[in-house]
């Protein structure tokens, strides 16, 4: 279950990051998308670390 959450968080984070970087000049919501994407990627890395 944790592996599925880690992989889905990484995929969603990468998609949000790419979409946010691509459209950053259009609206402030894309900047928020970049922040959320980085947070999701960080969460996935945290879940991947041995505890």
C-alpha positions as CSV (number, residue, x, y, z in Angstrom):
1,X,0.0,0.0,0.0
2,X,2.8,2.4,0.8
3,X,4.5,1.7,-2.5
4,X,1.4,2.6,-4.4
5,X,1.0,5.9,-2.5
6,X,4.7,6.6,-3.1
7,X,4.5,6.0,-6.9
8,X,1.3,7.9,-7.3
9,X,2.6,10.9,-5.4
10,X,5.7,10.9,-7.5
11,X,3.7,10.7,-10.8
12,X,1.3,13.4,-9.7
13,X,4.1,15.6,-8.5
14,X,6.0,15.3,-11.8
15,X,2.9,16.0,-13.8
16,X,2.1,19.1,-11.7
17,X,5.7,20.3,-11.9
18,X,5.9,20.0,-15.7
19,X,2.5,21.6,-16.3
20,X,3.3,24.4,-13.9
21,X,6.7,25.2,-15.5
22,X,5.1,25.1,-18.9
23,X,2.4,27.6,-18.1
24,X,3.9,29.6,-15.3
25,X,3.5,33.0,-17.0
26,X,-0.3,32.6,-17.6
27,X,-1.8,32.5,-14.1
28,X,-0.7,32.4,-10.4
29,X,-2.4,29.0,-10.1
30,X,0.4,27.5,-12.1
31,X,2.9,28.8,-9.5
32,X,0.8,27.0,-6.9
33,X,0.9,23.9,-9.0
34,X,4.7,24.0,-9.0
35,X,4.7,24.2,-5.2
36,X,2.3,21.4,-4.8
37,X,4.3,19.3,-7.3
38,X,7.5,19.8,-5.4
39,X,5.7,18.9,-2.2
40,X,4.4,15.7,-3.7
41,X,7.8,14.7,-5.0
42,X,9.3,15.4,-1.6
43,X,6.6,13.3,0.1
44,X,7.4,10.4,-2.3
45,X,11.1,10.6,-1.6
46,X,10.3,10.6,2.2
47,X,8.2,7.5,1.8
48,X,11.0,5.8,-0.2
49,X,13.6,6.3,2.5
50,X,14.2,3.5,5.0
51,X,12.6,4.2,8.3
